[in-house]
Amino acid sequence: MGFPYQTNDVLTAADLNQSSGLVLVKTQTVGSAVSTVTLTGLTGFNVYQFVFERIDPTVGVLMLIDDFTNFTSSLWNATTLLWNSSATPALYTNTNSPDAYFGLFDTNRSAITLTVYNLNQAGRTRFHAMSQHSNGIAIGGGMYNADTTSTTLTFKTSSGTMTGGTIRVYGYNDG
C-alpha cells in the first residue's frame, strides 16, 4: 500500500517501513559545561541528519566532528565558510586533522543541521552542514578519507564548553 493513506486503510509493518521518510533515531540532551557529546548506536541507515538546537556555548565556537572511534588511519578533508557582517567570509579548512569543522555556535544559541552519508556503510563517509548564528551563516562539507564504518560519532567544541539543548538524530528511510 502506498502513500498517501486513506481513511480505514489497514497498515502493516511493511507499509510503514516503506513510507516513513525521516525516522527519529534518538534525541540526546547536551550536558552541562561539556566540550564533547558522543552519540552511539547509529546503525540501520545509509544517511543520517543531525539537528543541533538551543545549545548554549560559553563562547562562540566552531563545532567539529571528532575522529571516529575506530577510524585511526585516515583524516577528514573538510572546509567551512563563515559569512557574517564582514564583507569577506572566513574560511576554515582542516585537511590534516582527524577532526572536521562543520558549523558555528554563538552565545545566541545557534542552530545547525548536519547530514552524514555512509556512516556505517561501505564507502567513504561524507557530510555537509549549515548553521545559523546571530551575525550570519556557516556552510561546510567534507569527506573522511577511508572506506570504513562507524556506529558512533563524537562532536566537540573548538574551545570552551556547551550546555543544554538537544541533538536530534534522524535516519533517511530508503523505503
C-alpha positions as CSV (number, residue, x, y, z in Angstrom):
1,M,0.0,0.0,0.0
2,G,1.4,3.4,-1.0
3,F,1.3,6.8,0.5
4,P,-0.9,8.8,0.9
5,Y,-3.0,6.6,3.1
6,Q,-6.8,6.7,3.1
7,T,-9.3,6.5,5.9
8,N,-9.8,3.0,7.2
9,D,-6.6,1.6,5.5
10,V,-5.0,-1.2,7.4
11,L,-1.3,-0.6,7.6
12,T,1.2,-3.4,8.0
13,A,4.8,-3.0,9.3
14,A,6.0,-3.4,5.7
15,D,3.8,-0.5,4.6
16,L,5.1,1.7,7.4
17,N,8.7,0.8,6.8
18,Q,8.5,1.7,3.1
19,S,7.0,5.1,3.5
20,S,8.2,6.6,6.8
21,G,10.7,9.0,5.2
22,L,12.8,10.5,8.0
23,V,12.8,8.3,11.1
24,L,13.7,9.8,14.5
25,V,16.5,7.6,15.8
26,K,17.3,9.3,19.0
27,T,17.2,12.6,20.9
28,Q,20.1,13.4,23.1
29,T,20.3,16.2,25.6
30,V,23.6,18.0,25.9
31,G,25.0,18.0,29.4
32,S,26.2,21.0,31.4
33,A,29.6,22.6,30.7
34,V,30.8,19.8,28.4
35,S,33.2,20.0,25.5
36,T,32.2,16.8,23.8
37,V,29.0,14.9,23.1
38,T,29.1,11.2,21.9
39,L,26.2,9.6,20.0
40,T,26.2,5.8,19.8
41,G,24.0,3.2,18.2
42,L,24.0,4.8,14.8
43,T,23.0,1.7,12.7
44,G,20.4,0.8,10.1
45,F,20.5,3.8,7.8
46,N,22.8,5.0,4.9
47,V,22.2,8.7,5.6
48,Y,21.7,10.5,8.9
49,Q,20.5,14.0,9.7
50,F,21.6,15.6,12.9
51,V,19.8,18.7,14.2
52,F,21.5,20.8,16.9
53,E,19.3,23.3,18.6
54,R,19.3,25.6,21.7
55,I,22.8,24.6,22.7
56,D,24.4,27.4,24.7
57,P,28.2,27.7,24.4
58,T,30.4,29.6,26.8
59,V,32.0,31.4,23.8
60,G,31.4,31.5,20.0
61,V,32.8,28.1,19.0
62,L,33.3,26.1,15.9
63,M,31.8,22.6,16.1
64,L,33.8,19.7,15.0
65,I,33.2,16.0,14.2
66,D,35.8,14.3,16.3
67,D,37.9,11.5,14.9
68,F,35.7,8.4,14.6
69,T,36.2,5.9,17.4
70,N,37.5,3.2,15.1
71,F,38.9,5.3,12.3
72,T,42.5,5.7,13.0
73,S,44.4,5.6,9.7
74,S,42.8,8.4,7.8
75,L,41.8,12.0,8.1
76,W,38.9,14.3,7.3
77,N,39.2,16.7,4.4
78,A,36.7,19.5,5.3
79,T,36.0,23.1,4.6
80,T,33.6,25.5,6.3
81,L,32.9,29.0,5.1
82,L,31.6,31.5,7.6
83,W,29.6,34.6,6.5
84,N,28.9,37.3,9.0
85,S,28.7,41.0,9.0
86,S,32.1,41.4,7.4
87,A,32.4,41.6,3.6
88,T,34.9,38.6,3.4
89,P,33.8,35.2,4.6
90,A,36.2,33.3,6.9
91,L,37.4,30.0,5.7
92,Y,38.2,27.1,8.0
93,T,40.0,24.2,6.3
94,N,41.3,21.1,8.1
95,T,42.9,18.7,5.7
96,N,45.5,17.4,8.2
97,S,43.3,16.9,11.2
98,P,41.3,13.9,12.4
99,D,38.5,16.4,13.1
100,A,36.1,18.2,10.7
101,Y,34.8,21.7,11.2
102,F,31.1,21.7,10.3
103,G,29.4,24.7,11.9
104,L,29.4,27.5,14.3
105,F,27.5,28.2,17.6
106,D,27.5,31.6,19.2
107,T,26.2,32.7,22.5
108,N,22.7,33.3,21.0
109,R,22.0,29.6,20.7
110,S,22.5,29.0,17.0
111,A,21.0,26.1,15.0
112,I,23.0,23.6,13.0
113,T,21.9,20.8,10.6
114,L,24.4,18.2,9.6
115,T,23.9,15.4,7.1
116,V,26.3,12.4,7.2
117,Y,26.4,9.8,4.3
118,N,27.7,6.3,4.6
119,L,28.4,6.4,8.3
120,N,28.1,2.7,8.8
121,Q,28.1,1.5,5.2
122,A,30.9,0.6,2.8
123,G,32.4,3.6,1.1
124,R,33.8,6.9,2.2
125,T,31.9,8.9,4.8
126,R,30.8,12.3,3.6
127,F,29.0,15.2,5.2
128,H,27.5,18.6,4.6
129,A,26.2,21.1,7.1
130,M,24.7,24.5,7.5
131,S,24.5,26.6,10.7
132,Q,22.8,29.9,11.5
133,H,24.2,32.3,14.1
134,S,23.4,35.8,15.2
135,N,25.6,37.5,12.5
136,G,25.3,35.2,9.5
137,I,25.6,31.6,8.4
138,A,28.3,28.9,8.0
139,I,28.2,26.2,5.3
140,G,30.6,23.2,5.4
141,G,31.3,19.9,3.9
142,G,33.9,17.2,3.8
143,M,34.8,13.6,3.4
144,Y,36.6,11.0,5.6
145,N,39.5,9.5,3.6
146,A,38.9,5.9,4.4
147,D,36.5,3.2,3.3
148,T,35.5,2.1,6.8
149,T,32.4,2.3,9.1
150,S,31.4,3.5,12.5
151,T,28.3,3.4,14.6
152,T,29.5,6.3,16.9
153,L,30.1,10.0,16.3
154,T,31.6,12.4,18.8
155,F,31.0,16.2,18.4
156,K,33.2,18.7,20.2
157,T,33.8,22.4,20.5
158,S,36.9,24.2,19.2
159,S,37.2,25.9,22.6
160,G,35.1,26.5,25.7
161,T,32.1,24.3,26.6
162,M,28.5,23.9,25.8
163,T,25.4,23.5,28.0
164,G,21.9,22.3,27.4
165,G,20.0,22.0,24.2
166,T,19.3,18.9,22.2
167,I,20.7,16.9,19.3
168,R,18.1,15.0,17.3
169,V,19.2,12.2,15.0
170,Y,17.1,11.2,12.0
171,G,17.7,8.3,9.6
172,Y,16.7,8.6,6.0
173,N,14.5,5.6,5.2
174,D,15.3,4.2,1.7
175,G,11.9,2.6,1.6
